Amino acid sequence: MRCSQSINSSGGYLDFGLAGGDLSSSYNQQQAGAQSAIGYARVIVPLGSPPARLDCKQLYDLEIQRLKAEIEMLKVGLQ
């Protein structure tokens, strides 16, 4: 799991869009070159308790500490 994934709300949301394509396929030779489009919408309602989220600041601080320790080890190795 990445921190960017923990930003999403744990509440419900609405998702909608549009899809389209060419209807000329092997099963529909009569309407060669015909176009189709469809719209969709869905409502997402989460069930149960909200999932645990990552603390991105804590992960960032740990990574900075690790990099600083790595730099110090490289400095000691050069002496």
C-alpha positions in Angstrom: 0.0 0.0 0.0 1.2 3.5 -0.8 0.5 6.7 1.0 -1.3 8.1 -2.0 -3.9 5.4 -1.5 -4.5 6.4 2.1 -5.7 9.9 1.1 -9.0 8.7 -0.3 -12.1 9.2 1.9 -13.6 6.2 3.6 -17.1 7.6 2.8 -19.4 6.9 -0.1 -19.0 8.6 -3.5 -20.6 8.8 -7.0 -18.7 7.5 -10.0 -19.9 8.2 -13.6 -18.6 8.2 -17.1 -19.1 7.6 -20.8 -17.9 4.8 -23.0 -18.2 4.3 -26.7 -17.0 2.3 -29.7 -17.5 1.0 -33.2 -20.3 -1.4 -33.8 -18.8 -2.9 -36.9 -17.9 -6.4 -35.8 -18.2 -9.9 -37.1 -21.6 -10.4 -35.5 -23.1 -7.1 -36.7 -22.1 -6.6 -40.4 -25.3 -4.8 -41.3 -24.3 -1.6 -39.5 -20.7 -1.3 -40.6 -19.1 1.9 -39.3 -21.9 2.6 -36.8 -20.9 4.2 -33.5 -22.3 3.5 -30.1 -22.1 5.2 -26.7 -23.2 4.4 -23.3 -23.3 6.4 -20.1 -23.0 4.9 -16.6 -23.3 6.0 -13.0 -22.7 4.1 -9.8 -23.1 5.0 -6.1 -20.5 3.5 -3.8 -21.6 3.0 -0.2 -19.0 1.4 2.1 -20.2 -1.2 4.5 -18.6 -1.9 7.9 -16.0 0.1 9.8 -13.6 2.4 7.9 -10.2 0.8 7.1 -7.0 1.8 9.0 -5.1 4.5 7.1 -1.3 4.9 6.8 0.3 7.8 8.6 2.2 9.3 5.6 4.1 11.8 7.7 5.4 9.1 10.0 6.5 7.0 7.0 8.2 10.1 5.5 10.1 10.8 8.7 11.2 7.2 9.0 12.5 7.3 5.4 14.4 10.5 6.1 16.0 8.9 9.2 17.0 5.9 7.2 18.6 8.0 4.5 20.5 10.1 7.1 21.8 7.0 8.8 22.9 5.6 5.4 24.8 8.8 4.6 26.5 8.7 8.0 27.6 5.1 7.4 29.0 6.1 4.0 30.9 9.0 5.6 32.4 6.6 8.3 33.3 4.2 5.5 35.3 6.9 3.6 37.4 7.8 6.7 
